Amino acid sequence: MKRLLGACALLSLLAGCASTDTIDPHGYDQTGVASYYGARHHGKRTASGEPFNQNSLTAAHRQLPFGTRVKVTNLKNDESVVVRINDRGPHTRGRLIDVSREAAEQLGMLRSGTARVRVQALDD
């Protein structure tokens, strides 16, 4: 009986930790600040469970579902890149999206570390 109660308690705790606040990506179009993450996180597990690869075109977003493809456009230089959401974040207040180092390079934001961007979900 103790095992059953323990298992129920564990399942309740895990259910409470599960993130269910994802949003419908259809029509998503927001402007905000992007940052990037790279070498320090390379190889570590993302929230989706896959290892982070700083050389891939991926990103972290707080609410878009994993697997959502978004077009990120740097508003200063009009460079854009398509990335796939595979992580949660950014964990810094005032940021909209964290992109991989490769995506940041293509956006021309490596030197500055951040950029004002437009993020648009793509319908596949």
N, CA, C and O atoms as a GROMACS GRO file, in nm:
protein
  496
    1MET      N    1   0.082  -0.119   0.000
    1MET     CA    2   0.000   0.000   0.000
    1MET      C    3   0.088   0.126   0.000
    1MET      O    4   0.055   0.225  -0.066
    2LYS      N    5   0.199   0.121   0.075
    2LYS     CA    6   0.290   0.236   0.079
    2LYS      C    7   0.350   0.262  -0.059
    2LYS      O    8   0.366   0.378  -0.100
    3ARG      N    9   0.382   0.156  -0.129
    3ARG     CA   10   0.438   0.172  -0.264
    3ARG      C   11   0.336   0.237  -0.357
    3ARG      O   12   0.371   0.325  -0.436
    4LEU      N   13   0.211   0.195  -0.347
    4LEU     CA   14   0.105   0.252  -0.430
    4LEU      C   15   0.088   0.400  -0.400
    4LEU      O   16   0.078   0.481  -0.492
    5LEU      N   17   0.085   0.436  -0.273
    5LEU     CA   18   0.072   0.577  -0.236
    5LEU      C   19   0.193   0.657  -0.282
    5LEU      O   20   0.179   0.770  -0.328
    6GLY      N   21   0.311   0.598  -0.269
    6GLY     CA   22   0.433   0.665  -0.315
    6GLY      C   23   0.432   0.688  -0.465
    6GLY      O   24   0.470   0.794  -0.514
    7ALA      N   25   0.388   0.586  -0.539
    7ALA     CA   26   0.380   0.599  -0.685
    7ALA      C   27   0.278   0.704  -0.725
    7ALA      O   28   0.304   0.781  -0.818
    8CYS      N   29   0.165   0.710  -0.658
    8CYS     CA   30   0.063   0.812  -0.687
    8CYS      C   31   0.116   0.951  -0.657
    8CYS      O   32   0.093   1.045  -0.734
    9ALA      N   33   0.187   0.965  -0.547
    9ALA     CA   34   0.244   1.094  -0.512
    9ALA      C   35   0.346   1.139  -0.617
    9ALA      O   36   0.348   1.255  -0.656
   10LEU      N   37   0.430   1.046  -0.662
   10LEU     CA   38   0.530   1.078  -0.763
   10LEU      C   39   0.464   1.118  -0.895
   10LEU      O   40   0.506   1.216  -0.958
   11LEU      N   41   0.362   1.045  -0.936
   11LEU     CA   42   0.292   1.079  -1.060
   11LEU      C   43   0.224   1.214  -1.049
   11LEU      O   44   0.224   1.291  -1.146
   12SER      N   45   0.168   1.245  -0.936
   12SER     CA   46   0.104   1.376  -0.916
   12SER      C   47   0.207   1.488  -0.926
   12SER      O   48   0.181   1.591  -0.986
   13LEU      N   49   0.323   1.466  -0.866
   13LEU     CA   50   0.430   1.565  -0.872
   13LEU      C   51   0.477   1.586  -1.014
   13LEU      O   52   0.495   1.700  -1.058
   14LEU      N   53   0.497   1.477  -1.086
   14LEU     CA   54   0.542   1.488  -1.225
   14LEU      C   55   0.437   1.555  -1.312
   14LEU      O   56   0.472   1.635  -1.400
   15ALA      N   57   0.311   1.526  -1.291
   15ALA     CA   58   0.204   1.589  -1.369
   15ALA      C   59   0.201   1.738  -1.343
   15ALA      O   60   0.174   1.816  -1.434
   16GLY      N   61   0.228   1.778  -1.222
   16GLY     CA   62   0.230   1.920  -1.188
   16GLY      C   63   0.346   1.994  -1.252
   16GLY      O   64   0.337   2.114  -1.276
   17CYS      N   65   0.455   1.923  -1.279
   17CYS     CA   66   0.573   1.984  -1.339
   17CYS      C   67   0.562   1.993  -1.491
   17CYS      O   68   0.635   2.069  -1.554
   18ALA      N   69   0.474   1.916  -1.548
   18ALA     CA   70   0.462   1.915  -1.694
   18ALA      C   71   0.412   2.050  -1.744
   18ALA      O   72   0.318   2.107  -1.690
   19SER      N   73   0.476   2.099  -1.848
   19SER     CA   74   0.437   2.227  -1.905
   19SER      C   75   0.324   2.208  -2.005
   19SER      O   76   0.340   2.138  -2.105
   20THR      N   77   0.212   2.269  -1.977
   20THR     CA   78   0.098   2.258  -2.067
   20THR      C   79   0.060   2.394  -2.123
   20THR      O   80  -0.048   2.410  -2.181
   21ASP      N   81   0.146   2.492  -2.106
   21ASP     CA   82   0.111   2.626  -2.150
   21ASP      C   83   0.169   2.661  -2.286
   21ASP      O   84   0.207   2.775  -2.311
   22THR      N   85   0.176   2.561  -2.377
   22THR     CA   86   0.219   2.591  -2.513
   22THR      C   87   0.105   2.661  -2.585
   22THR      O   88  -0.011   2.649  -2.548
   23ILE      N   89   0.141   2.736  -2.688
   23ILE     CA   90   0.042   2.812  -2.763
   23ILE      C   91   0.030   2.757  -2.904
   23ILE      O   92   0.118   2.685  -2.952
   24ASP      N   93  -0.077   2.792  -2.970
   24ASP     CA   94  -0.097   2.752  -3.109
   24ASP      C   95  -0.003   2.836  -3.195
   24ASP      O   96  -0.012   2.959  -3.194
   25PRO      N   97   0.086   2.773  -3.270
   25PRO     CA   98   0.181   2.850  -3.349
   25PRO      C   99   0.121   2.915  -3.474
   25PRO      O  100   0.181   3.004  -3.533
   26HIS      N  101   0.002   2.870  -3.515
   26HIS     CA  102  -0.059   2.923  -3.638
   26HIS      C  103  -0.078   3.074  -3.626
   26HIS      O  104  -0.147   3.123  -3.537
   27GLY      N  105  -0.016   3.147  -3.716
   27GLY     CA  106  -0.027   3.292  -3.719
   27GLY      C  107   0.063   3.365  -3.621
   27GLY      O  108   0.055   3.487  -3.608
   28TYR      N  109   0.150   3.291  -3.552
   28TYR     CA  110   0.239   3.356  -3.454
   28TYR      C  111   0.333   3.452  -3.525
   28TYR      O  112   0.400   3.414  -3.621
   29ASP      N  113   0.337   3.576  -3.480
   29ASP     CA  114   0.420   3.680  -3.539
   29ASP      C  115   0.448   3.784  -3.431
   29ASP      O  116   0.362   3.866  -3.399
   30GLN      N  117   0.567   3.778  -3.375
   30GLN     CA  118   0.604   3.867  -3.264
   30GLN      C  119   0.738   3.933  -3.290
   30GLN      O  120   0.823   3.879  -3.361
   31THR      N  121   0.755   4.051  -3.232
   31THR     CA  122   0.882   4.123  -3.239
   31THR      C  123   0.937   4.135  -3.098
   31THR      O  124   0.864   4.162  -3.003
   32GLY      N  125   1.069   4.116  -3.085
   32GLY     CA  126   1.133   4.126  -2.955
   32GLY      C  127   1.283   4.110  -2.967
   32GLY      O  128   1.340   4.124  -3.075
   33VAL      N  129   1.346   4.078  -2.855
   33VAL     CA  130   1.491   4.066  -2.851
   33VAL      C  131   1.532   3.919  -2.853
   33VAL      O  132   1.478   3.836  -2.779
   34ALA      N  133   1.627   3.889  -2.940
   34ALA     CA  134   1.685   3.754  -2.948
   34ALA      C  135   1.824   3.757  -2.889
   34ALA      O  136   1.894   3.858  -2.896
   35SER      N  137   1.863   3.646  -2.831
   35SER     CA  138   2.001   3.625  -2.786
   35SER      C  139   2.041   3.488  -2.838
   35SER      O  140   1.961   3.418  -2.900
   36TYR      N  141   2.165   3.449  -2.812
   36TYR     CA  142   2.206   3.316  -2.857
   36TYR      C  143   2.283   3.244  -2.749
   36TYR      O  144   2.339   3.306  -2.658
   37TYR      N  145   2.284   3.112  -2.761
   37TYR     CA  146   2.363   3.030  -2.670
   37TYR      C  147   2.445   2.932  -2.752
   37TYR      O  148   2.401   2.885  -2.856
   38GLY      N  149   2.564   2.903  -2.703
   38GLY     CA  150   2.655   2.824  -2.784
   38GLY      C  151   2.738   2.726  -2.706
   38GLY      O  152   2.684   2.633  -2.645
   39ALA      N  153   2.870   2.745  -2.707
   39ALA     CA  154   2.967   2.646  -2.660
   39ALA      C  155   2.940   2.595  -2.519
   39ALA      O  156   2.956   2.475  -2.494
   40ARG      N  157   2.901   2.681  -2.428
   40ARG     CA  158   2.879   2.640  -2.289
   40ARG      C  159   2.768   2.536  -2.276
   40ARG      O  160   2.770   2.454  -2.185
   41HIS      N  161   2.673   2.540  -2.368
   41HIS     CA  162   2.558   2.449  -2.363
   41HIS      C  163   2.568   2.333  -2.461
   41HIS      O  164   2.486   2.241  -2.458
   42HIS      N  165   2.669   2.336  -2.547
   42HIS     CA  166   2.684   2.234  -2.652
   42HIS      C  167   2.688   2.094  -2.591
   42HIS      O  168   2.767   2.067  -2.501
   43GLY      N  169   2.601   2.006  -2.641
   43GLY     CA  170   2.596   1.868  -2.596
   43GLY      C  171   2.502   1.843  -2.479
   43GLY      O  172   2.470   1.728  -2.450
   44LYS      N  173   2.459   1.948  -2.411
   44LYS     CA  174   2.367   1.930  -2.298
   44LYS      C  175   2.226   1.904  -2.350
   44LYS      O  176   2.192   1.945  -2.461
   45ARG      N  177   2.146   1.837  -2.272
   45ARG     CA  178   2.009   1.805  -2.311
   45ARG      C  179   1.922   1.930  -2.313
   45ARG      O  180   1.928   2.013  -2.222
   46THR      N  181   1.841   1.941  -2.417
   46THR     CA  182   1.743   2.048  -2.424
   46THR      C  183   1.615   2.001  -2.357
   46THR      O  184   1.603   1.885  -2.320
   47ALA      N  185   1.520   2.091  -2.341
   47ALA     CA  186   1.392   2.055  -2.279
   47ALA      C  187   1.317   1.949  -2.360
   47ALA      O  188   1.236   1.875  -2.304
   48SER      N  189   1.343   1.942  -2.490
   48SER     CA  190   1.278   1.840  -2.573
   48SER      C  191   1.344   1.704  -2.558
   48SER      O  192   1.290   1.603  -2.605
   49GLY      N  193   1.460   1.700  -2.493
   49GLY     CA  194   1.530   1.573  -2.473
   49GLY      C  195   1.647   1.550  -2.567
   49GLY      O  196   1.730   1.463  -2.541
   50GLU      N  197   1.655   1.626  -2.674
   50GLU     CA  198   1.767   1.607  -2.766
   50GLU      C  199   1.887   1.689  -2.720
   50GLU      O  200   1.871   1.791  -2.654
   51PRO      N  201   2.008   1.645  -2.755
   51PRO     CA  202   2.125   1.724  -2.717
   51PRO      C  203   2.132   1.854  -2.796
   51PRO      O  204   2.099   1.858  -2.914
   52PHE      N  205   2.175   1.961  -2.728
   52PHE     CA  206   2.190   2.089  -2.795
   52PHE      C  207   2.314   2.085  -2.885
   52PHE      O  208   2.420   2.039  -2.843
   53ASN      N  209   2.299   2.133  -3.007
   53ASN     CA  210   2.409   2.141  -3.102
   53ASN      C  211   2.419   2.286  -3.146
   53ASN      O  212   2.332   2.337  -3.217
   54GLN      N  213   2.526   2.353  -3.105
   54GLN     CA  214   2.542   2.495  -3.138
   54GLN      C  215   2.556   2.519  -3.288
   54GLN      O  216   2.542   2.633  -3.334
   55ASN      N  217   2.584   2.414  -3.364
   55ASN     CA  218   2.602   2.427  -3.508
   55ASN      C  219   2.476   2.396  -3.589
   55ASN      O  220   2.479   2.399  -3.712
   56SER      N  221   2.367   2.367  -3.520
   56SER     CA  222   2.241   2.340  -3.590
   56SER      C  223   2.154   2.465  -3.585
   56SER      O  224   2.184   2.560  -3.513
   57LEU      N  225   2.048   2.463  -3.662
   57LEU     CA  226   1.957   2.578  -3.667
   57LEU      C  227   1.837   2.550  -3.577
   57LEU      O  228   1.730   2.508  -3.623
   58THR      N  229   1.856   2.573  -3.448
   58THR     CA  230   1.753   2.548  -3.348
   58THR      C  231   1.739   2.670  -3.258
   58THR      O  232   1.818   2.763  -3.264
   59ALA      N  233   1.634   2.666  -3.174
   59ALA     CA  234   1.609   2.779  -3.086
   59ALA      C  235   1.528   2.737  -2.964
   59ALA      O  236   1.466   2.631  -2.962
   60ALA      N  237   1.530   2.823  -2.864
   60ALA     CA  238   1.450   2.805  -2.743
   60ALA      C  239   1.344   2.914  -2.739
   60ALA      O  240   1.371   3.032  -2.763
   61HIS      N  241   1.221   2.872  -2.708
   61HIS     CA  242   1.108   2.965  -2.695
   61HIS      C  243   1.027   2.918  -2.575
   61HIS      O  244   1.017   2.799  -2.549
   62ARG      N  245   0.968   3.013  -2.503
   62ARG     CA  246   0.894   2.978  -2.382
   62ARG      C  247   0.766   2.900  -2.408
   62ARG      O  248   0.730   2.814  -2.328
   63GLN      N  249   0.698   2.928  -2.518
   63GLN     CA  250   0.564   2.870  -2.536
   63GLN      C  251   0.538   2.797  -2.666
   63GLN      O  252   0.445   2.717  -2.672
   64LEU      N  253   0.614   2.822  -2.770
   64LEU     CA  254   0.588   2.753  -2.896
   64LEU      C  255   0.616   2.604  -2.881
   64LEU      O  256   0.714   2.567  -2.815
   65PRO      N  257   0.535   2.519  -2.941
   65PRO     CA  258   0.555   2.373  -2.930
   65PRO      C  259   0.688   2.330  -2.991
   65PRO      O  260   0.736   2.389  -3.088
   66PHE      N  261   0.748   2.226  -2.932
   66PHE     CA  262   0.869   2.168  -2.989
   66PHE      C  263   0.840   2.125  -3.132
   66PHE      O  264   0.733   2.073  -3.162
   67GLY      N  265   0.937   2.146  -3.219
   67GLY     CA  266   0.922   2.110  -3.359
   67GLY      C  267   0.870   2.222  -3.446
   67GLY      O  268   0.878   2.214  -3.569
   68THR      N  269   0.818   2.328  -3.385
   68THR     CA  270   0.769   2.442  -3.464
   68THR      C  271   0.886   2.506  -3.536
   68THR      O  272   0.990   2.533  -3.476
   69ARG      N  273   0.868   2.531  -3.664
   69ARG     CA  274   0.970   2.602  -3.742
   69ARG      C  275   0.931   2.748  -3.749
   69ARG      O  276   0.817   2.781  -3.781
   70VAL      N  277   1.027   2.836  -3.719
   70VAL     CA  278   1.001   2.980  -3.722
   70VAL      C  279   1.107   3.050  -3.805
   70VAL      O  280   1.222   3.009  -3.810
   71LYS      N  281   1.064   3.157  -3.869
   71LYS     CA  282   1.157   3.243  -3.941
   71LYS      C  283   1.192   3.358  -3.847
   71LYS      O  284   1.104   3.427  -3.797
   72VAL      N  285   1.322   3.376  -3.823
   72VAL     CA  286   1.371   3.483  -3.737
   72VAL      C  287   1.442   3.584  -3.826
   72VAL      O  288   1.534   3.548  -3.900
   73THR      N  289   1.400   3.710  -3.818
   73THR     CA  290   1.458   3.816  -3.901
   73THR      C  291   1.519   3.922  -3.812
   73THR      O  292   1.453   3.976  -3.724
   74ASN      N  293   1.647   3.952  -3.835
   74ASN     CA  294   1.716   4.059  -3.764
   74ASN      C  295   1.666   4.190  -3.824
   74ASN      O  296   1.686   4.216  -3.943
   75LEU      N  297   1.602   4.273  -3.743
   75LEU     CA  298   1.541   4.396  -3.794
   75LEU      C  299   1.643   4.503  -3.830
   75LEU      O  300   1.610   4.598  -3.900
   76LYS      N  301   1.765   4.489  -3.782
   76LYS     CA  302   1.869   4.589  -3.812
   76LYS      C  303   1.930   4.568  -3.949
   76LYS      O  304   1.960   4.665  -4.020
   77ASN      N  305   1.950   4.441  -3.989
   77ASN     CA  306   2.018   4.414  -4.117
   77ASN      C  307   1.934   4.334  -4.216
   77ASN      O  308   1.980   4.305  -4.327
   78ASP      N  309   1.812   4.298  -4.177
   78ASP     CA  310   1.717   4.223  -4.260
   78ASP      C  311   1.763   4.082  -4.294
   78ASP      O  312   1.707   4.020  -4.385
   79GLU      N  313   1.863   4.029  -4.224
   79GLU     CA  314   1.905   3.890  -4.242
   79GLU      C  315   1.805   3.801  -4.171
   79GLU      O  316   1.753   3.837  -4.065
   80SER      N  317   1.776   3.684  -4.230
   80SER     CA  318   1.681   3.592  -4.166
   80SER      C  319   1.730   3.448  -4.174
   80SER      O  320   1.815   3.414  -4.256
   81VAL      N  321   1.673   3.366  -4.087
   81VAL     CA  322   1.707   3.225  -4.081
   81VAL      C  323   1.584   3.150  -4.031
   81VAL      O  324   1.505   3.204  -3.954
   82VAL      N  325   1.570   3.025  -4.074
   82VAL     CA  326   1.462   2.940  -4.025
   82VAL      C  327   1.521   2.844  -3.922
   82VAL      O  328   1.619   2.775  -3.950
   83VAL      N  329   1.461   2.842  -3.804
   83VAL     CA  330   1.507   2.754  -3.696
   83VAL      C  331   1.392   2.668  -3.647
   83VAL      O  332   1.274   2.698  -3.669
   84ARG      N  333   1.428   2.559  -3.579
   84ARG     CA  334   1.329   2.468  -3.521
   84ARG      C  335   1.334   2.482  -3.370
   84ARG      O  336   1.442   2.479  -3.311
   85ILE      N  337   1.218   2.497  -3.307
   85ILE     CA  338   1.210   2.509  -3.162
   85ILE      C  339   1.233   2.371  -3.100
   85ILE      O  340   1.160   2.276  -3.128
   86ASN      N  341   1.337   2.361  -3.014
   86ASN     CA  342   1.364   2.234  -2.948
   86ASN      C  343   1.400   2.252  -2.800
   86ASN      O  344   1.443   2.157  -2.734
   87ASP      N  345   1.382   2.374  -2.748
   87ASP     CA  346   1.419   2.400  -2.609
   87ASP      C  347   1.327   2.507  -2.550
   87ASP      O  348   1.257   2.576  -2.624
   88ARG      N  349   1.329   2.519  -2.418
   88ARG     CA  350   1.253   2.622  -2.348
   88ARG      C  351   1.348   2.733  -2.306
   88ARG      O  352   1.463   2.708  -2.270
   89GLY      N  353   1.300   2.851  -2.309
   89GLY     CA  354   1.377   2.970  -2.275
   89GLY      C  355   1.328   3.082  -2.365
   89GLY      O  356   1.229   3.064  -2.435
   90PRO      N  357   1.392   3.192  -2.366
   90PRO     CA  358   1.509   3.229  -2.288
   90PRO      C  359   1.474   3.248  -2.140
   90PRO      O  360   1.359   3.272  -2.104
   91HIS      N  361   1.576   3.238  -2.057
   91HIS     CA  362   1.557   3.250  -1.914
   91HIS      C  363   1.595   3.389  -1.864
   91HIS      O  364   1.601   3.413  -1.744
   92THR      N  365   1.621   3.480  -1.956
   92THR     CA  366   1.651   3.619  -1.924
   92THR      C  367   1.528   3.704  -1.955
   92THR      O  368   1.472   3.697  -2.065
   93ARG      N  369   1.489   3.784  -1.859
   93ARG     CA  370   1.371   3.870  -1.875
   93ARG      C  371   1.389   3.964  -1.994
   93ARG      O  372   1.497   4.016  -2.019
   94GLY      N  373   1.280   3.983  -2.067
   94GLY     CA  374   1.282   4.075  -2.180
   94GLY      C  375   1.330   4.016  -2.311
   94GLY      O  376   1.340   4.088  -2.410
   95ARG      N  377   1.359   3.886  -2.313
   95ARG     CA  378   1.403   3.821  -2.436
   95ARG      C  379   1.290   3.737  -2.492
   95ARG      O  380   1.214   3.675  -2.416
   96LEU      N  381   1.278   3.733  -2.623
   96LEU     CA  382   1.173   3.658  -2.690
   96LEU      C  383   1.218   3.517  -2.729
   96LEU      O  384   1.141   3.421  -2.717
   97ILE      N  385   1.343   3.505  -2.776
   97ILE     CA  386   1.391   3.378  -2.829
   97ILE      C  387   1.542   3.369  -2.810
   97ILE      O  388   1.612   3.470  -2.817
   98ASP      N  389   1.591   3.247  -2.786
   98ASP     CA  390   1.735   3.218  -2.784
   98ASP      C  391   1.762   3.130  -2.906
   98ASP      O  392   1.698   3.026  -2.923
   99VAL      N  393   1.855   3.171  -2.989
   99VAL     CA  394   1.888   3.092  -3.107
   99VAL      C  395   2.025   3.027  -3.088
   99VAL      O  396   2.105   3.072  -3.005
  100SER      N  397   2.052   2.923  -3.165
  100SER     CA  398   2.183   2.858  -3.161
  100SER      C  399   2.290   2.952  -3.216
  100SER      O  400   2.259   3.052  -3.281
  101ARG      N  401   2.415   2.917  -3.190
  101ARG     CA  402   2.526   3.000  -3.238
  101ARG      C  403   2.524   3.010  -3.391
  101ARG      O  404   2.547   3.118  -3.446
  102GLU      N  405   2.496   2.899  -3.458
  102GLU     CA  406   2.491   2.900  -3.605
  102GLU      C  407   2.383   2.996  -3.656
  102GLU      O  408   2.405   3.071  -3.750
  103ALA      N  409   2.265   2.992  -3.592
  103ALA     CA  410   2.158   3.083  -3.633
  103ALA      C  411   2.198   3.228  -3.606
  103ALA      O  412   2.170   3.316  -3.688
  104ALA      N  413   2.264   3.253  -3.492
  104ALA     CA  414   2.309   3.388  -3.460
  104ALA      C  415   2.410   3.438  -3.562
  104ALA      O  416   2.408   3.556  -3.600
  105GLU      N  417   2.496   3.349  -3.607
  105GLU     CA  418   2.594   3.387  -3.709
  105GLU      C  419   2.523   3.428  -3.837
  105GLU      O  420   2.557   3.530  -3.898
  106GLN      N  421   2.425   3.348  -3.880
  106GLN     CA  422   2.352   3.380  -4.002
  106GLN      C  423   2.270   3.508  -3.988
  106GLN      O  424   2.243   3.576  -4.087
  107LEU      N  425   2.230   3.541  -3.866
  107LEU     CA  426   2.155   3.665  -3.840
  107LEU      C  427   2.246   3.786  -3.824
  107LEU      O  428   2.199   3.899  -3.818
  108GLY      N  429   2.377   3.763  -3.817
  108GLY     CA  430   2.472   3.872  -3.801
  108GLY      C  431   2.470   3.934  -3.662
  108GLY      O  432   2.489   4.054  -3.647
  109MET      N  433   2.448   3.851  -3.559
  109MET     CA  434   2.438   3.904  -3.424
  109MET      C  435   2.541   3.845  -3.327
  109MET      O  436   2.527   3.859  -3.206
  110LEU      N  437   2.643   3.779  -3.380
  110LEU     CA  438   2.744   3.720  -3.292
  110LEU      C  439   2.818   3.825  -3.210
  110LEU      O  440   2.839   3.807  -3.090
  111ARG      N  441   2.856   3.931  -3.273
  111ARG     CA  442   2.935   4.034  -3.204
  111ARG      C  443   2.853   4.103  -3.096
  111ARG      O  444   2.902   4.123  -2.985
  112SER      N  445   2.731   4.140  -3.126
  112SER     CA  446   2.648   4.213  -3.030
  112SER      C  447   2.588   4.121  -2.924
  112SER      O  448   2.565   4.164  -2.811
  113GLY      N  449   2.564   3.994  -2.959
  113GLY     CA  450   2.506   3.899  -2.864
  113GLY      C  451   2.354   3.902  -2.858
  113GLY      O  452   2.292   3.802  -2.820
  114THR      N  453   2.295   4.013  -2.895
  114THR     CA  454   2.149   4.025  -2.899
  114THR      C  455   2.110   4.104  -3.023
  114THR      O  456   2.192   4.174  -3.083
  115ALA      N  457   1.985   4.092  -3.060
  115ALA     CA  458   1.934   4.169  -3.175
  115ALA      C  459   1.782   4.180  -3.162
  115ALA      O  460   1.716   4.092  -3.108
  116ARG      N  461   1.730   4.289  -3.214
  116ARG     CA  462   1.585   4.303  -3.225
  116ARG      C  463   1.542   4.222  -3.345
  116ARG      O  464   1.595   4.240  -3.454
  117VAL      N  465   1.444   4.132  -3.325
  117VAL     CA  466   1.405   4.039  -3.430
  117VAL      C  467   1.253   4.030  -3.442
  117VAL      O  468   1.178   4.070  -3.354
  118ARG      N  469   1.213   3.978  -3.556
  118ARG     CA  470   1.075   3.939  -3.580
  118ARG      C  471   1.074   3.787  -3.589
  118ARG      O  472   1.154   3.728  -3.661
  119VAL      N  473   0.982   3.722  -3.516
  119VAL     CA  474   0.971   3.577  -3.516
  119VAL      C  475   0.834   3.541  -3.574
  119VAL      O  476   0.730   3.581  -3.521
  120GLN      N  477   0.836   3.464  -3.682
  120GLN     CA  478   0.714   3.423  -3.750
  120GLN      C  479   0.709   3.272  -3.762
  120GLN      O  480   0.801   3.211  -3.817
  121ALA      N  481   0.603   3.211  -3.712
  121ALA     CA  482   0.586   3.067  -3.725
  121ALA      C  483   0.554   3.034  -3.871
  121ALA      O  484   0.479   3.105  -3.937
  122LEU      N  485   0.612   2.924  -3.918
  122LEU     CA  486   0.587   2.880  -4.055
  122LEU      C  487   0.488   2.766  -4.055
  122LEU      O  488   0.497   2.676  -3.972
  123ASP      N  489   0.395   2.769  -4.145
  123ASP     CA  490   0.300   2.658  -4.161
  123ASP      C  491   0.364   2.556  -4.253
  123ASP      O  492   0.401   2.587  -4.366
  124ASP      N  493   0.377   2.434  -4.204
  124ASP     CA  494   0.439   2.328  -4.285
  124ASP      C  495   0.337   2.252  -4.363
  124ASP      O  496   0.372   2.159  -4.437
   0.00000   0.00000   0.00000
